Amino acid sequence: MYAASAAALLVTAAVLVGRQVQGTRHTLFVNWPPLLASWGPHVGPGTPAAAIVAAAVVAYGPAVAARLPWRALLPAAWGTALAWTFSLALIDGWRRGIALRLTTRHEYLRVVDRFDDIPAALRDFTHHILLHSPDNWPAHVAGHPPAATLTFVLLDRIGLRGGGWAGVWCITVGATACVAVLVAVRALAGERLARRAAPFLVLAPAAVWMGTSADAYFAAVAAWTVALLALAVTRGSLVAAGTSGLLFGLTCYLSYGLTLLAPIAAAVLWLGRRGVRERPVLLVALFAGAAVVPAVFTLAGFDWWEAYRLLVTRYRQGAGGVRPYAYWVWADPACTVLITGLATAAGLLRSGTVLLRRHPADRDGVRLALLVAAALLSLLVADLSGMSKAETERIWLPFAMWLLPSCAFLPRPRAWLTTQAVLALLLNHLLWTGW
């Protein structure tokens, strides 16, 4: 309870100080600090469904997760996470909650028609990143490598056009992130802890931003990168290692910040070091796979390093150059509390205790705590970098997913699940989230 109380105080301080700073200096560029949201109590068609899903997971989630056969648990977790995310999004209605989210002036769908000639668009991509450049890209397009935009271009090409299909894609793929985390936790720390973590992954408050945000899709790709790496080092699978590398290359071309997946991947390699020693060729497959996507984009004419250099300049040209680091360096962790919940704050404290004690009889617990600690390190680096000032409630989704398994250490899971559900329902009913 101490950690949860401290986390609640951090959020309260971020709200109160943020309102003062925004009200007097207008430098935060968010309407409801620390979140990019606006106050607006409301209900919608998703309200009854969200309440039913929440109640069902709280009442039956731990028992079902403990007893269901593993092969049935994974699709059940994905289906429930999908229902939870869709129902939360539909509290805002179909148009505002899903169909229009990726069509705003900052979003990817606004530039789909500029990718009629994909190779030419890739060669010319860096020429439109800076604010003063001709036909500069919208904020989210400029802020990400082109694989993010190309995803929606390709959806358009196969007939899944418009914001509705784009939103459904992000929610459907994003919901698989919880399955990937479960796969990784089971492979590295045992099935018992994976089962205990399952209800918390399904009922995460992060679902408020998983629907609808492209970062949900990014989070899923990142999660499967780690999950396949975990399977590779524990089972000696070259296919899993190569596919993990391939997905890691893709994550780096979906978001520059996902290079910070490296500490989590390093933790997986450390935990699976015996498997790597027994079959060193796994590293060859991993690195070979990781080279594919960068090679393709480089040969197509896109320079990742030059694009990132220009992005840093663009970031400083806009709100990022005005938003005060002194506030966001501690307010961004408050955003993380809101997307992972008070239960995760308590779980992180218990993870730290497990690491410090390192009891020989709790080998699986130590392994899980190390994985969680690696995710926390990734977030710390992102926070201190100053390139994540605000909007981290969606930007940090790929890392936040790896903090949630710490809830496996908590006693009385139903009580903690209740706090998670209540937080998510309050956020989605009291605020209009968006970007």
Residue, then its C-alpha position, 0 to 999 in steps of 0.5 A: m500500500y505504501a508504493a500505491s499511496a506514493a504513486a497516487l501522491l505523485v499523480t496528485a502533485a503532477v495534476l496540481v502543479g501542472r494546472q498551476v504551470q499551465g494556467t500561469r505560463h501556458t508552457l505545458f501544451v496539455n489541457w489536463p496535465p499531466l495528460l493530453a486530455s480535456w475534462g468532460p464527464h460523459v458516457g457512451p455505447g461502450t459504458p455497459a460493455a466496459a463495466i461488464v468486462a471489468a466486473a467479469v475479470v475482477a470476479y473470475g479472472p484470477a481463477v480462470a487464469a489459474r485453471l484454464p489450459w495454457r493453449a486456451l488461456l492465450p486466446a482467451a486473454w487476447g479476446t478479453a483484452l480486445a473486448w476491454t479496449f474496444s469497450l473503453a474506446l466506444i465510451d467516446g462513441w465509434r466516430r470520436g473513439i475509433a474512426l476519427r482518432l487517426t485522421t486528425r491533422h497530426e496523424y498518419l492517414r492525412v498523408v496516405d495520398r502522398f505515398d502513391d510512389i513509395p520509393a520516391a516518398l522514402r527517398d524524399f522523406t527527410h526533406h519534409i521533417l523540419l517545420h520550415s520545410p516545404d509540405n512538412w509532415p504532420a507531427h506524428v509522421a515527422g516524429h516516426p520513421p516511415a514504417a509507421t506511415l507505410t503500415f496505413v498506406l498498405l492498409d489503404r492499398i488492400g482496401l482497408r481505407g479510412g480511420g475506422w479500419a486503421g483504428v480496428w487494426c491498431i486495437t486488434v493488433g495492439a491487444t495481442a501485446c498482452v499475449a506476447v508478454l505472457v509468452a515471454v514471462r512463461a518462457l523466462a519465469g515459469e507458468r505460475l507467474a505468467r498465469r498470475a500476471a494474466p488478469f492484470l495484463v488483460l485489464a490494464p488501464a493502458a487500454v484507454w490509450m491502446g484504443t485508438s492509438a498507433d502506439a498500441y500497434f507499436a507496443a504489440v510489435a515490440a512485445w512480440t520481438v521480446a517474446l520470440l527472443a525469449l522462446a529462442v533462448t529457452r528453446g534454441s529456435l533459430v526461426a524464433a531468433g531470426t523472426s525476433g531480429l526481424l521484428f526488432g528491425l521493424t520496431c526501430y523503423l516504427s518509432y525511434g524511441l523503440t531502440l530503447l527496447a534494447p535493455i529489455a532484450a539484453a535482460v532476455l539474453w542474460l536470462g537465457r544465456r545458457g541457451v545462447r552458450e549452447r547454441p551461439v548461432l542463435l545470435v547470428a540468426l538474431f542479428a541477421g534478422a535485425a539487419v533486414v528491415p534497416a537494409v531494405f529502407t536504406l537501399a530504398g533511400f531512407d537515412w534513419w540517422e539523418a531523419y533522427r537528427l532532423l527530428v531532434t531539431r523539429y522537436r525543439q522547433g515545436a512544443g517540445g522545445v517549450r515544455p519545461y523539462a523540470y516538470w515533465v521529468w517527474a510528471d511523465p512517471a505520473c503518466t506511467v502510473l495512470i497507464t499501469g495503475l496503482a497495482t503496478a506501483a505496488g508490484l514494482l516495490r515487491s519486484g525490488t524486494v525480490l531482487l534485493r533478497r534473491h532467495p534461492a527458492d524463488r528463482d522464477g520470481v528473481r527472473l521476472a523481477l529482472l525483466v521488469a527492472a529492465a523495462l523500468l530502466s528503458l523508461l528511465v532512459a526515455d524520461l531523462s533523455g528529454m525527448s519524451k516530454a508529455e504524451t507519454e501515456r501513449i508513447w511509453l505503451p511499449f515499455a509499460m506493458w513490461l511493468l504490468p507482470s510485476c503484479a504477479f507478486l501481489p496478494r489479494p489479486r481481486a482487490w488490486l484488479t478492482t483498483q485497475a478497473v476503476l481507474a480505467l473507467l474513471l479516466n475514460h468517463l471523465l476525460w476526453t483523451g486525444w492528441 
